Amino acid sequence: MIVTRLSLRFLLAATPMLPFLSGCMVGPDYHRPKAIISERFKEAPPPQGWVKSRPDMASIPKGQWWLIFNDPTLNDLETRVDSSNQSLKEYEAQYRRARAMIDSVRANLYPGLNGQFTFNRNGKGTVLPDGHGSTYTKNLATNTWATGPSASWTVDVWGAIRRQVQQQVTSAQSSAALLANMRLSYELELATDYFNLRYQDSLIDLFTRNVGLYRHNLEILENQLAAGVADPTSVLQARYQLQSTQASLSNAHVARAQYEHAIAVLTGRPPADVTLSAAPLPSTLPPPPEAIPSTLLERRPDIAQAERDMESYNAEIGYRIGSFYPEFTLNASYGYSGNPLNKLIQTAMRTWSLGAGASETIFAGGARSAAVREAEADYDNAVATYRQTVLTALQDTEDQLSNLHYLNDQMVYQEMALKSANEAVRVSMNEYLAGTQIYTTVITAQQTALQYEETRLQIQQQRILSEVRLITDLGGGWDAKNLPDKDSLQLDNPLLPSFMQKDKN
């Protein structure tokens, strides 16, 4: 009953102020600045130069862009990144903290209600006659009890607090975009490590086959030397060819182990718990997705993060401008006080108060103007960061488009060169067996063929990684619509007027 009476009196006192609350908020309203962007990608191939089934980014599985490679092992690993990557959990905790901060700031829009219960014992000395012509001092003690709630409300007339709420809401959206960007980054890192591991698997297979071939050749030459039909130089050359390839094989095993360890950590597991079976590097690539530059503004989480930061700093300007306006405060209290306790809760001992006040900083030595200029500089910096983020995204995408174009051409010529090198090995071996060439010619041809095969694998590795990067540079199927909207980040409160419930701006 006490709280109900207080609430009614408080709201009645606040009612005359409500028309002021519905006014516009101080400070500039946010309008997204234009990005520096082109109409088309310079390095994008002409439509007639691609397979008709080439997908666009809208057809990429939402949040599971790696499915385009049709690799069950990769699918399993990528799923574990989202559920178990510990670095990603750090950013998820930061996002939850940003959401909690919204409620912390919004609390300033509500009346503050406090309850109190106090007890004081007071004493004083009184001089009394003793009846014999003298006086004596008697100490009298009294008890005072008081109880009841009190409330105070700083009315957000100018919208400064709502600007703070807006700032925190957009900051939380920025944190959500950062979380999405880091998730995409870790997914990219895992896919890169995975295909690098498969590249090492292919190298291991290549070196293992050549070690077997070179060991067989060495055995033949050693037998020929024992029979007196081969020279010692040929045997030495065959031996160091074998040993060099064995060293390369060991180095490939070292690299593979490191990639496997990195994959384990990315999926939130100790390296000892992860063992991936060997498999070759894919020989074919899925058709690369197509997109236009403007889609990057909605598809890249880093761009979305930069855009949300702009609105956050824009809201800060309004909050800083609000410090130039007076603050209006309403106060109310209701309770009982008296002595002794058994007579405390009585109408005669009831106390109440209602009050209103206004305050404004008259002079602050230029601090408020400096804070506004600082907020404006922060906003200008955010605009420049946003535009630079867009430009960097365009550069990254153009790089991968050109990489795929020229790597495809390079692969065609490399396969032709490898075919010629293998033919040279066959011819030189026949000539050596016929006695028309020395074994050095065979070794040189074999080394060239091995080098060309290794280069072919490197080109295929670069093609795959470029396509992975292209997909993630285009957002990996993410969309800015995935960000939590402002309404979902704010909770309704029946104590507030409807126009204060949610910031729609």
C-alpha positions in Angstrom: 0.0 0.0 0.0 2.8 2.4 0.8 4.6 1.7 -2.5 1.3 2.0 -4.4 0.5 5.4 -2.9 4.0 6.6 -3.5 3.9 5.4 -7.2 0.6 7.2 -7.8 1.7 10.4 -6.2 5.0 10.2 -8.1 3.4 9.6 -11.5 0.9 12.4 -10.9 3.7 14.7 -10.2 5.5 13.6 -13.3 2.5 13.9 -15.6 3.0 17.6 -16.4 6.5 16.8 -17.6 5.5 14.1 -20.1 4.7 16.4 -23.0 8.3 17.6 -22.9 9.6 14.0 -23.1 8.0 13.4 -26.5 10.1 16.1 -28.1 13.0 15.3 -30.4 16.3 14.3 -28.9 19.2 16.7 -28.9 22.0 16.1 -31.3 22.2 15.1 -34.9 20.0 12.2 -36.2 22.0 9.5 -37.9 22.2 9.0 -41.7 24.5 6.5 -43.1 27.4 8.2 -45.0 28.0 7.1 -48.6 30.7 4.5 -49.1 33.4 4.8 -51.8 32.4 1.8 -54.0 32.5 0.8 -57.6 29.6 -0.4 -59.8 31.4 -3.6 -60.7 34.5 -5.6 -59.9 37.3 -4.9 -62.2 38.6 -8.4 -62.2 35.3 -10.1 -62.5 35.1 -12.4 -65.5 32.5 -11.7 -68.2 29.3 -13.7 -67.8 29.9 -15.7 -70.9 33.2 -16.9 -69.7 31.8 -18.9 -66.8 29.7 -22.0 -66.3 26.0 -21.2 -66.1 25.6 -23.0 -62.8 28.0 -20.6 -61.1 26.3 -19.7 -57.8 25.8 -16.2 -56.3 26.4 -15.4 -52.7 22.7 -15.7 -51.9 22.8 -19.4 -52.8 25.8 -20.1 -50.4 24.5 -22.1 -47.4 23.7 -19.6 -44.7 26.5 -19.8 -42.1 28.0 -22.9 -43.7 29.8 -21.7 -46.8 32.3 -24.5 -46.6 29.6 -27.0 -47.8 30.4 -25.9 -51.3 33.6 -28.0 -51.2 31.6 -31.2 -50.4 34.2 -32.5 -47.9 32.7 -34.3 -44.9 35.9 -34.0 -42.8 36.0 -30.2 -43.4 32.3 -30.0 -42.6 32.8 -31.6 -39.3 35.8 -29.5 -38.4 34.1 -26.2 -39.3 31.0 -27.1 -37.2 33.3 -27.6 -34.2 34.8 -24.1 -34.6 31.5 -22.4 -33.7 30.8 -24.7 -30.8 34.2 -25.2 -29.3 36.7 -22.5 -30.4 37.8 -20.8 -27.2 38.9 -17.5 -28.8 35.4 -17.2 -30.4 33.9 -17.7 -26.9 35.8 -14.6 -25.8 34.1 -12.5 -28.4 30.8 -14.1 -27.5 31.3 -13.1 -23.9 32.1 -9.5 -25.0 28.9 -9.4 -26.9 26.9 -10.5 -23.9 28.6 -7.9 -21.8 27.6 -5.2 -24.4 24.0 -6.4 -24.2 24.0 -6.2 -20.4 25.4 -2.6 -20.7 22.2 -1.6 -22.5 20.1 -2.4 -19.4 22.6 -0.6 -17.3 22.3 2.6 -19.3 18.5 2.2 -19.7 18.2 2.1 -15.9 18.8 5.9 -15.9 15.4 6.4 -17.6 13.6 4.8 -14.7 12.7 6.3 -11.3 15.1 5.2 -8.5 13.2 3.7 -5.6 14.8 3.3 -2.2 13.6 2.0 1.1 14.9 2.9 4.6 14.5 1.9 8.2 16.4 3.9 10.8 16.7 3.9 14.5 18.2 6.6 16.7 18.5 6.8 20.5 18.9 10.4 21.7 19.7 11.6 25.2 19.9 14.9 27.1 20.5 16.1 30.6 17.7 18.0 32.6 18.3 19.9 35.8 15.7 19.2 38.4 15.2 20.4 42.1 15.8 17.7 44.7 13.2 19.2 47.2 15.9 20.1 49.7 16.9 23.4 48.1 19.4 21.8 45.7 19.3 20.5 42.2 20.4 17.4 40.3 20.8 16.4 36.7 18.7 13.6 35.2 19.6 12.0 31.8 16.5 11.5 29.6 16.7 9.1 26.6 14.3 8.9 23.7 14.0 6.5 20.8 13.2 7.6 17.2 12.2 5.1 14.5 11.6 6.0 10.8 10.6 3.8 7.8 9.3 4.2 4.3 10.3 4.4 0.6 11.6 7.4 -1.4 11.9 7.9 -5.1 13.9 10.2 -7.4 13.6 10.6 -11.2 15.8 12.5 -13.5 13.4 13.3 -16.4 15.0 12.8 -19.8 13.5 16.0 -21.3 16.2 16.6 -23.9 16.8 12.9 -24.8 20.4 12.9 -23.5 19.9 9.6 -21.7 18.1 8.1 -24.8 21.1 9.1 -26.8 23.2 7.1 -24.4 20.9 4.2 -24.8 21.1 4.5 -28.6 24.9 4.6 -28.3 24.9 1.4 -26.3 22.4 -0.4 -28.5 24.4 0.3 -31.6 27.6 -0.6 -29.7 26.0 -3.9 -28.9 25.2 -4.4 -32.6 28.8 -3.6 -33.4 29.9 -6.2 -31.0 27.5 -8.7 -32.6 29.1 -7.8 -36.0 32.6 -8.3 -34.5 31.5 -11.7 -33.2 30.3 -12.7 -36.7 33.5 -11.3 -38.3 35.7 -13.3 -35.9 33.7 -16.4 -36.5 34.2 -16.0 -40.2 37.9 -15.3 -39.6 38.4 -18.5 -37.6 36.4 -20.5 -40.2 38.7 -19.1 -42.8 41.8 -19.9 -40.8 40.6 -23.5 -40.3 39.8 -24.0 -43.9 43.2 -22.6 -44.8 45.0 -24.9 -42.4 42.9 -27.8 -43.6 43.7 -27.4 -47.3 47.4 -26.7 -46.5 47.4 -30.0 -44.6 45.9 -31.7 -47.7 48.6 -30.0 -49.8 51.2 -31.6 -47.5 49.4 -35.0 -47.8 49.8 -34.7 -51.6 53.5 -33.7 -51.2 54.1 -36.7 -48.9 52.5 -38.9 -51.5 54.6 -37.3 -54.3 57.9 -37.6 -52.4 57.1 -41.1 -51.2 56.6 -42.3 -54.8 59.8 -40.6 -55.9 61.8 -42.0 -52.9 60.7 -45.5 -54.0 61.7 -44.7 -57.6 65.1 -43.2 -56.7 65.8 -46.1 -54.3 65.1 -48.5 -57.1 67.4 -46.6 -59.5 70.2 -46.6 -56.9 69.9 -50.3 -56.4 70.3 -50.8 -60.2 73.3 -48.5 -60.4 75.0 -50.2 -57.4 74.5 -53.6 -59.1 75.9 -52.2 -62.3 78.9 -50.7 -60.4 79.6 -54.0 -58.8 79.5 -55.6 -62.3 81.8 -52.9 -63.6 79.3 -51.4 -66.1 78.6 -48.2 -64.2 80.8 -45.4 -62.9 81.0 -44.3 -59.2 79.8 -40.8 -60.1 76.5 -42.0 -61.3 76.0 -44.0 -58.1 76.8 -40.9 -55.9 74.5 -38.8 -58.0 71.7 -41.3 -57.6 72.4 -41.5 -53.8 72.2 -37.8 -53.1 69.1 -37.5 -55.3 67.4 -40.1 -53.0 68.7 -38.5 -49.8 67.5 -35.0 -50.9 64.1 -36.3 -51.7 63.9 -38.2 -48.3 64.8 -34.9 -46.6 61.9 -33.1 -48.5 59.6 -36.0 -47.4 60.6 -35.4 -43.7 60.0 -31.7 -44.1 56.5 -32.3 -45.5 55.7 -34.5 -42.4 56.8 -31.7 -40.1 54.5 -29.2 -41.8 51.6 -31.6 -41.8 51.9 -32.2 -38.1 51.9 -28.5 -37.4 48.8 -27.9 -39.5 47.1 -30.8 -37.7 48.0 -29.3 -34.3 46.6 -25.9 -35.4 43.3 -27.5 -36.5 43.0 -29.2 -33.2 43.3 -25.9 -31.3 40.9 -24.1 -33.6 38.3 -26.8 -32.9 38.9 -26.4 -29.1 40.7 -29.7 -28.6 44.3 -30.7 -27.5 46.5 -31.8 -30.4 46.8 -35.3 -28.9 43.0 -35.8 -29.4 43.0 -35.1 -33.2 44.3 -37.3 -35.9 43.2 -36.7 -39.5 43.6 -39.5 -42.0 45.7 -38.6 -45.1 43.8 -37.5 -48.2 44.9 -35.7 -51.4 44.4 -32.1 -52.3 41.1 -31.8 -54.3 41.8 -31.8 -58.0 38.8 -29.8 -58.9 37.2 -26.6 -57.6 33.5 -25.7 -57.3 32.4 -22.7 -59.4 33.4 -19.5 -57.6 30.4 -17.4 -56.5 29.6 -14.1 -58.2 28.6 -10.8 -56.6 28.5 -7.1 -57.2 30.4 -4.6 -55.1 27.3 -3.1 -53.5 26.4 -6.4 -51.9 29.6 -6.2 -49.7 27.9 -3.4 -47.7 25.3 -6.0 -46.4 27.3 -9.2 -46.7 30.6 -8.4 -44.8 30.4 -8.4 -41.0 33.5 -6.1 -40.7 31.7 -3.5 -42.8 28.6 -3.9 -40.7 30.7 -3.4 -37.6 32.2 -0.2 -38.9 28.8 1.1 -39.9 27.3 0.4 -36.5 30.3 2.2 -34.9 29.4 5.3 -36.9 25.9 5.5 -35.4 27.3 4.8 -32.0 29.6 7.8 -32.2 26.8 9.9 -33.8 24.7 9.2 -30.7 27.6 10.2 -28.5 27.5 13.7 -30.0 23.9 14.0 -28.9 24.7 12.8 -25.4 27.5 15.4 -25.1 25.3 18.2 -26.4 22.7 17.3 -23.8 25.1 18.4 -21.1 24.4 22.0 -22.1 20.7 21.7 -21.0 19.3 21.7 -17.5 18.4 18.5 -15.7 14.9 18.2 -14.2 14.5 15.9 -11.2 11.3 14.8 -9.4 11.5 13.6 -5.8 8.9 11.9 -3.6 9.0 10.1 -0.2 6.4 8.5 2.0 6.7 6.9 5.4 6.2 7.0 9.1 8.3 8.1 12.0 7.7 8.2 15.8 8.4 6.8 19.2 7.8 4.2 20.5 7.7 1.3 17.9 4.2 0.1 18.8 2.8 3.6 17.8 5.0 3.9 14.7 2.5 2.9 11.9 -0.2 5.4 12.6 -1.7 8.1 10.5 -0.6 10.8 13.0 3.0 9.8 12.5 2.9 9.7 8.6 5.4 11.8 6.7 5.5 12.5 2.9 7.0 14.9 0.5 6.9 15.8 -3.2 9.4 18.0 -4.9 10.9 19.0 -8.2 14.1 20.7 -9.1 16.3 21.8 -12.0 20.0 22.1 -12.2 22.4 23.2 -14.9 26.1 23.6 -15.1 26.8 27.3 -15.6 30.6 27.2 -16.1 32.8 24.2 -16.7 35.9 25.8 -18.1 35.1 24.7 -21.7 34.9 21.0 -20.8 31.5 20.4 -22.3 32.5 22.1 -25.6 35.6 20.0 -25.7 33.6 16.8 -25.1 31.3 17.7 -28.1 34.3 18.3 -30.3 35.9 15.1 -29.2 32.7 13.2 -30.0 32.5 14.8 -33.4 36.1 13.8 -34.1 35.3 10.3 -33.0 32.4 10.2 -35.5 34.6 11.6 -38.3 37.2 8.9 -37.5 34.5 6.2 -37.6 33.3 7.5 -41.1 36.8 7.3 -42.4 37.3 3.8 -40.9 34.0 2.7 -42.5 35.0 3.9 -46.0 38.5 2.4 -45.7 37.0 -0.9 -44.6 34.8 -0.9 -47.7 37.8 -0.1 -49.9 39.9 -2.8 -48.3 37.1 -5.3 -48.9 37.0 -4.3 -52.5 40.7 -4.8 -52.8 40.6 -8.2 -51.1 37.9 -9.4 -53.4 39.6 -8.0 -56.6 42.8 -9.8 -55.5 41.1 -13.2 -55.3 39.2 -12.7 -58.5 42.5 -11.9 -60.4 44.3 -14.8 -58.5 41.7 -17.3 -59.7 41.8 -16.0 -63.3 45.6 -16.1 -63.7 46.1 -19.2 -61.6 43.7 -21.1 -63.9 45.8 -20.0 -66.8 49.0 -20.9 -65.0 47.6 -24.4 -64.2 47.0 -25.1 -67.9 50.6 -24.3 -68.8 52.0 -26.0 -65.8 50.2 -29.3 -66.7 51.6 -29.0 -70.2 55.1 -28.4 -68.8 54.8 -31.4 -66.5 53.7 -33.6 -69.3 56.7 -32.6 -71.3 59.0 -33.1 -68.3 57.7 -36.7 -67.7 58.3 -37.4 -71.4 61.9 -36.1 -71.0 62.4 -38.5 -68.1 61.2 -41.4 -70.2 63.4 -40.5 -73.2 66.5 -39.9 -71.2 66.1 -43.2 -69.3 65.8 -45.1 -72.6 68.8 -43.3 -74.0 70.8 -44.1 -70.8 69.8 -47.8 -71.1 70.9 -47.7 -74.7 74.2 -46.3 -73.7 73.9 -43.0 -75.6 73.4 -40.8 -72.5 75.1 -40.6 -69.1 73.0 -41.1 -65.9 73.4 -37.4 -65.0 70.9 -36.6 -67.9 68.4 -39.0 -66.3 68.8 -37.4 -62.8 68.4 -33.9 -64.2 65.2 -34.9 -66.1 63.8 -36.6 -63.0 64.6 -33.6 -60.7 62.9 -31.3 -63.2 59.8 -33.5 -63.4 59.6 -33.6 -59.6 60.0 -29.9 -59.4 57.2 -29.3 -62.0 54.9 -31.7 -60.2 55.5 -29.9 -56.9 54.8 -26.6 -58.6 51.6 -28.0 -60.0 50.5 -28.9 -56.5 51.4 -25.4 -55.3 49.2 -23.8 -58.0 46.3 -26.1 -57.1 46.8 -25.2 -53.4 46.8 -21.5 -54.3 43.6 -21.9 -56.4 41.7 -23.6 -53.6 42.9 -21.0 -51.0 42.0 -18.1 -53.3 38.5 -19.5 -53.8 38.1 -19.9 -50.0 39.3 -16.4 -49.5 36.9 -15.1 -52.2 33.9 -16.8 -50.6 34.8 -15.3 -47.2 35.7 -11.9 -48.7 32.1 -11.9 -50.0 30.8 -12.5 -46.5 30.5 -16.3 -46.5 26.7 -16.2 -46.8 26.4 -13.8 -43.9 23.9 -11.0 -44.1 23.5 -7.7 -42.0 20.0 -8.8 -41.3 21.5 -11.4 -39.0 22.4 -8.6 -36.6 20.0 -8.3 -33.6 17.7 -5.4 -34.2 17.3 -2.5 -31.8 13.9 -3.7 -30.5 15.3 -7.1 -29.6 18.1 -5.5 -27.7 15.8 -3.4 -25.5 13.2 -4.6 -23.0 9.8 -3.0 -22.6 8.9 -1.5 -19.3 5.3 -0.7 -18.3 6.4 2.1 -16.0 7.6 4.2 -18.9 5.5 6.0 -21.5 5.1 4.2 -24.8 7.3 6.7 -26.7 10.2 5.9 -24.4 9.9 2.1 -24.7 12.1 1.6 -27.8 14.3 3.8 -29.8 13.3 3.3 -33.4 15.8 5.7 -34.9 
